[in-house]
Amino acid sequence: MDYLPNHPEIKLLQRKDMFRLNTDTALLGEFFDFFDGETLLDIGTNNGALLLYTLLKGKGNLIGIDILEEALVLAKHNLKLNNLDATLIKIDAKYLNIDKVDVVVANPPFFKIGKSTPCENEYLKIAKNDLFLSLEDLFLCVKRNLKKGGRFYLVHRFLDKDYILDLAKKHQFILKEEKDIFDNRVNKYVQVLFYFTF
C-alpha cells in the first residue's frame, strides 16, 4: 500500500512487478486541470494514479483505458479504495473512438522499442517502450476523442520535446503551456509537461 506523493489521504495499491507511480506521473497529476462536470480520459491508466488526482480537482466523468487487463484490475481496486467511480476499458488506444471528452491526460511510454534498459517482465516492457503506443498514435487518439477546444496534458522526456512539438503542429494542436523540469542531481532538464488545446 502506498499513497499519492504529498497526499497521504489518497491511497494507492501498487504491484512490485508492474509500472509504479513515479516522478513523471506525480508531476502530471499536479499539473493538469479538471473541473466539475467535465469528462476526462486517461490514456494508459495503469494503476489509476492519474484518475486519483482528480480527487484534488473536481468531480466529473472519468474514463481510463489500458491494453493490460491486470493494470485495469489494479486501477479498479484503487478507485474502490478511494470511493471514486470511473469507466475502465481494455483497449489499444489506436482503436479508441468514444464520445468526445473535455480533458485527456497521458504519461505514455518514453522509449522506442529496444532503446530503454532491458525490462524484467512483459508489464514493464509495455509500460516503458512504445510497442503499442507511439507518440504519433497518441496524438491521433487524442485528436479522435477530444472535443474541439478541449485540453490535452502530456508528460514526456525533455529529449523528445522538439519532436512532440512538431507532432502537435502536424495534428493542429495549439501549445498553451510548457514546463521544463530541471533535475539538480544530474544538472540538466529531464522531463517536460505540455498543455495543448485542439
Backbone torsions as a table, in degrees:
resi	resn	phi	psi	omega
1	MET	NA	137.2	-179.6
2	ASP	-138.0	-166.0	177.7
3	TYR	-154.7	165.7	177.4
4	LEU	-66.8	138.2	179.5
5	PRO	-54.2	130.5	-179.6
6	ASN	69.5	6.5	-180.0
7	HIS	-136.1	69.4	-175.0
8	PRO	-63.9	-14.8	178.2
9	GLU	-74.1	-15.3	-179.8
10	ILE	-104.6	104.7	-174.2
11	LYS	-78.3	147.8	-178.3
12	LEU	-142.1	113.3	175.5
13	LEU	-87.0	129.7	-178.5
14	GLN	-130.2	151.3	176.1
15	ARG	-102.7	138.6	-178.5
16	LYS	-66.9	-25.3	-176.3
17	ASP	-92.9	2.4	-179.0
18	MET	-121.3	169.7	179.7
19	PHE	-61.1	130.4	-176.4
20	ARG	-109.9	157.7	178.2
21	LEU	-54.3	131.1	-179.5
22	ASN	-133.5	-172.1	-177.8
23	THR	-58.9	-39.3	-178.7
24	ASP	-59.2	-48.7	-179.3
25	THR	-63.4	-44.2	-179.2
26	ALA	-63.7	-42.0	178.4
27	LEU	-61.6	-45.8	179.8
28	LEU	-66.3	-40.2	179.8
29	GLY	-59.2	-38.8	178.4
30	GLU	-78.6	-23.9	-172.6
31	PHE	-81.0	-41.6	-170.8
32	PHE	-76.7	151.6	176.4
33	ASP	-102.5	144.5	177.3
34	PHE	-151.3	126.1	-173.4
35	PHE	-118.2	157.9	-179.4
36	ASP	-50.1	134.1	175.5
37	GLY	87.3	-5.7	-179.4
38	GLU	-84.4	164.1	172.9
39	THR	-111.9	128.7	-177.3
40	LEU	-118.9	137.3	175.5
41	LEU	-114.6	125.7	175.6
42	ASP	-106.5	111.6	-178.8
43	ILE	-88.5	116.2	-175.9
44	GLY	80.0	56.3	-169.4
45	THR	-67.0	-23.4	179.4
46	ASN	53.6	-118.2	-177.0
47	ASN	-87.2	5.6	176.5
48	GLY	86.2	10.6	-175.3
49	ALA	-57.5	-43.2	-179.1
50	LEU	-66.8	-34.4	175.4
51	LEU	-63.2	-37.4	179.8
52	LEU	-65.0	-29.2	178.5
53	TYR	-63.4	-21.0	178.0
54	THR	-66.0	-19.8	176.7
55	LEU	-61.0	-22.5	179.8
56	LEU	-92.5	-2.0	-168.0
57	LYS	-124.1	-58.6	-175.6
58	GLY	-167.7	174.4	179.3
59	LYS	-115.3	127.4	179.4
60	GLY	-164.4	-155.4	179.7
61	ASN	-95.3	130.2	-176.9
62	LEU	-118.5	136.1	176.9
63	ILE	-131.3	128.2	175.2
64	GLY	-122.1	131.8	177.0
65	ILE	-119.9	149.6	175.8
66	ASP	-157.2	154.0	179.5
67	ILE	-85.3	-15.1	-177.2
68	LEU	-103.2	122.1	177.6
69	GLU	-60.8	-39.7	-178.7
70	GLU	-62.1	-36.5	177.6
71	ALA	-65.1	-41.0	-179.3
72	LEU	-67.7	-34.7	175.7
73	VAL	-61.7	-43.4	178.8
74	LEU	-66.2	-43.3	177.6
75	ALA	-59.4	-41.1	179.7
76	LYS	-61.4	-41.3	177.4
77	HIS	-61.9	-43.7	-177.5
78	ASN	-67.8	-37.0	177.0
79	LEU	-64.7	-45.2	-180.0
80	LYS	-63.3	-40.5	-179.4
81	LEU	-59.5	-30.7	-176.8
82	ASN	-110.5	14.6	178.2
83	ASN	53.1	47.8	-179.6
84	LEU	-121.2	133.1	179.3
85	ASP	-97.8	140.4	175.3
86	ALA	-157.4	156.0	172.5
87	THR	-94.0	123.3	179.8
88	LEU	-111.0	130.6	-174.7
89	ILE	-128.3	128.4	173.0
90	LYS	-87.1	112.0	-178.0
91	ILE	-163.6	150.4	169.1
92	ASP	-76.9	126.4	-175.5
93	ALA	-56.6	-24.7	-180.0
94	LYS	-63.6	-21.1	-176.4
95	TYR	-109.8	4.6	-178.1
96	LEU	-73.8	130.1	177.2
97	ASN	-150.2	95.6	-175.7
98	ILE	-121.9	178.1	173.3
99	ASP	-56.9	143.1	-175.3
100	LYS	-60.1	138.8	-178.0
101	VAL	-108.5	163.2	-179.7
102	ASP	-84.0	-32.8	-172.5
103	VAL	-138.5	137.6	170.6
104	VAL	-124.2	135.0	173.0
105	VAL	-122.2	145.5	-179.5
106	ALA	-153.9	131.0	168.9
107	ASN	-119.4	78.9	-170.4
108	PRO	-78.6	172.5	173.8
109	PRO	-56.2	136.5	-175.4
110	PHE	-87.7	-22.6	-167.9
111	PHE	-115.1	144.1	170.3
112	LYS	-70.7	144.9	-175.2
113	ILE	-52.0	129.3	179.6
114	GLY	89.4	-5.7	-176.4
115	LYS	-98.9	-12.6	178.9
116	SER	-89.6	175.4	173.5
117	THR	-67.8	150.2	-178.7
118	PRO	-55.4	138.5	-179.1
119	CYS	-99.7	144.2	-176.5
120	GLU	-71.8	-28.2	-175.5
121	ASN	-147.8	172.7	-175.5
122	GLU	-66.6	-35.2	179.3
123	TYR	-58.8	-49.4	-178.4
124	LEU	-70.7	-34.7	177.8
125	LYS	-59.6	-44.1	-180.0
126	ILE	-69.9	-38.7	-177.7
127	ALA	-69.0	-33.3	-173.6
128	LYS	-96.5	-24.1	-174.3
129	ASN	-115.6	148.4	-175.4
130	ASP	-82.1	46.4	177.0
131	LEU	-56.9	-44.2	-174.6
132	PHE	-116.1	-10.3	-176.5
133	LEU	-144.5	94.1	173.5
134	SER	-78.6	165.8	176.9
135	LEU	-62.3	-37.0	176.8
136	GLU	-61.2	-46.4	178.1
137	ASP	-62.0	-38.3	179.4
138	LEU	-61.4	-48.3	-179.8
139	PHE	-63.3	-37.5	177.9
140	LEU	-65.5	-39.8	178.3
141	CYS	-64.0	-45.0	179.9
142	VAL	-63.3	-43.6	-179.4
143	LYS	-60.1	-38.0	179.7
144	ARG	-69.3	-33.3	-166.3
145	ASN	-113.3	-2.2	-178.8
146	LEU	-101.3	136.7	176.7
147	LYS	-63.1	152.2	171.0
148	LYS	-59.8	127.5	-177.1
149	GLY	86.6	-1.2	178.7
150	GLY	-72.4	174.4	-174.3
151	ARG	-116.3	135.8	179.2
152	PHE	-123.2	120.2	179.9
153	TYR	-113.6	133.0	-172.3
154	LEU	-140.8	139.5	170.2
155	VAL	-117.4	141.7	178.9
156	HIS	-158.8	179.6	178.0
157	ARG	-70.1	140.9	177.3
158	PHE	-59.9	-33.7	179.9
159	LEU	-58.0	-27.2	-176.2
160	ASP	-97.9	9.3	-174.0
161	LYS	-56.5	-50.2	-177.0
162	ASP	-63.3	-40.0	178.6
163	TYR	-63.4	-41.7	179.5
164	ILE	-65.0	-41.9	178.7
165	LEU	-65.2	-36.1	175.5
166	ASP	-65.0	-43.0	178.2
167	LEU	-63.4	-42.2	179.8
168	ALA	-60.0	-44.4	179.4
169	LYS	-64.6	-42.8	179.7
170	LYS	-57.5	-37.7	-175.8
171	HIS	-100.6	17.3	174.0
172	GLN	65.4	32.1	172.7
173	PHE	-89.4	148.4	-179.6
174	ILE	-111.5	125.3	178.5
175	LEU	-75.6	122.9	178.4
176	LYS	-103.3	-32.0	-179.3
177	GLU	-157.0	145.7	176.7
178	GLU	-140.4	135.4	176.3
179	LYS	-126.7	117.1	176.5
180	ASP	-89.5	130.5	-174.4
181	ILE	-103.1	118.6	-178.5
182	PHE	-98.0	134.0	178.7
183	ASP	-108.8	111.3	-178.9
184	ASN	-64.2	-26.4	-177.6
185	ARG	-66.3	-32.9	-179.4
186	VAL	-113.7	0.3	175.2
187	ASN	57.8	44.9	176.8
188	LYS	-160.9	164.7	174.1
189	TYR	-74.5	135.2	-174.8
190	VAL	-121.8	-32.3	-178.3
191	GLN	-133.3	164.8	176.2
192	VAL	-143.4	138.9	176.4
193	LEU	-107.8	135.7	178.8
194	PHE	-122.3	144.3	168.2
195	TYR	-126.4	114.2	179.2
196	PHE	-113.4	153.6	165.2
197	THR	-117.8	167.4	-176.1
198	PHE	-134.8	NA	NA
